[in-house]
């Protein structure tokens, strides 16, 4: 089943001389269970595509369907709830809340959704990510890799239909990068998690089931 | 606990400095508004209480009313109580609540107190119409207790016919000052509220801007705008509760102290203010405070939520790429400071505005107080406190009145009359003030003749080396325009002692006169004024001649004899003007109390005493200025404190935002001193800008102050307190620099 169907999506920033076409008439489909890597040079539009899929930006033209529902027709609140319940996001710079500890950061979307906290699930996720012994630590007390694991945990906690990861290893050393990618790969295999990851690293991209290459806002390879 | 509440508490704790500054700002703003309303309600209550003393709390007086007329009105439902005076000299008695008709063959005076003071004029109209009074009857027999009614803002009423048939008369309210006072209170609260909102808006703006990225993260993981707004309101509520509690406590204690200080200033009056918390005012205060807090929080939070999540996640700072022209030969730190200020105008606008508010307020208030003090000093050129004048024919036992006054007073009795004298030689007159030239080239001038008791007369002649029997001419007369402007310029009237005066009757026409009598004797010109008569300098535009009582009576007899002979041909003003009243100068310790005593007697006993309370205006003015100074200083200090706290908050936040910038500069070789210099230059630029704007804003304000004061006094110099203003600005500058430099410690604390 298609999780995402992107139809002729374009995204233009600015006007006149400052006009930038970030995405130019892109179309693609994402199936459940896929592990997709999006690669491309800097400024090719990869992050823009990811943001549009996450509902953080609206396309200038074209439609994007999430499980058959047109995201352009959803309100800001509906898109936010969508991210809360169905789409997990992982950023390059972790974007954890600095005043909340590991456990509290992971539980954020659950608490916003007023769901009852499944302590068992939380424990399993932290175990899976190997951060159980850091659960009361604040982000500034963790290494980069550990912080990124917390971000993954936050994304996994909501049982998302899809995880969107924007250069999750971009700020990490090789060892941590490998750890993160392995975790994502494992989440995809064991938990049948659909994952889209943006990366510059071809080695990481090769681990994916499908590679999409974007250049100058167009898909060159799929 | 809900996630929003937990996040709010976390934010408040983690940003403790920001939280404390915001709470202090809320507390001070609460203090300002609440204290204003408490003081107003206490003063209003105090004034009402002090004037509502029994037997003094009546609103309307009807004199010489008979029993039948009285019985027509005594049971009117809007009347609260009636005091009766059966004899002009008797004290008032309260009428008992009885339906029985009042019986008294003589006319009585009644003093009516209404249930609702605001309907005084309406009820009084009903009464005069019930009594079927004509306009003249009402004007003669009816009077209002203006002293009490003024307290309620009722500034008098005009008596006129209700319609063109001229059958009914009506009292029309001249001005309801109470309404005006309420409008002024609303305006004051509005100004304070605007200040409140500016300060708090910026406090919240700083806090929200610091956390824009965090809000974006929360939104990206599923926190809706509504939930994020809830968080902000939760923070605002927690800070508001703490701030308001502190503000209320501060206000309660401060109000007590302020009222005590006011009571000390007003110790010579009957006023004594107690702390009175009016529930209506309290409710109003809290409504204003809470409204201001939430308006201040909602605007920046809505602005924050309107920017896109992605922009906030990227933490894009809005910097305008403006071309900035700087001088190349100024130090690099100065150039960087100027570039930063010009490209981040919005951020630094608030600090500039706060500085402008503080400076303009201080400049305007201190100048106004200085000018008011000058006008108070104007009216101090008296050496007695009051003068009473009684008609000789009135048979008032003035000695009894003065002896009955409970405080110690000193009195000087003398006689005074105004006469016209023909002056010879003509060229002895060197003034044209009040001089009439006749067709035969003779000139006459009006003079004031004062007859002194021997003791005082002898003191005078000893002082100026004159002889007993001499006519002492105080030669200084005031010239200048009358009415609203006082011009303190003097001239001499005469240029020689060799004078001959003849008293004349100049009532015929401008060209003719009749001689009444000659004043033969030795004239002595002097510039020395007798002790106790200094008001002559402020009031008389004609020369004054001092004589002993014998001489005075001789002259008075001549005039009286002439008046008797020529009664029928004399105009009324002349015959009354020639009478010699008894004049008494009074020195007392408390002119306000003395004036109240005399006015009370005049009213109760219905007697005519002409009064001049020389030092009353000055005393009242001094009290007014002291009260004004106290209240304005409290307001200014609070505003300045609020301004400083806010500026600290904003400077602190701004420096935190620039941590990265300072780290980069540091890595490029800028030392701590270089960075401090950049900040000092920024401070200097903002200050200079604020001073310029303050001067521009202050000019029209000062112009209005000076123009208003010129209606009372013409001064030849500017009374702007340059010294105080300079000290204030320098102090403010030093505080700003210290805050800026102390806040740079945050750079050292960051270990990253």
Interface residues (C-beta under 8 A of the other chain):
Chain A: X51 X54 X56 X57 X76 X77 X80 X81 X83 X84 X85 X89 X91 X95 X96 X97 X98 X99 X100 X104 X108 X109 X111 X112 X113 X154 X158
Chain B: X2 X3 X6 X7 X10 X11 X13 X14 X213 X214 X217 X218 X219 X220 X221 X222 X223 X224 X225 X226 X227 X308 X309 X310 X313
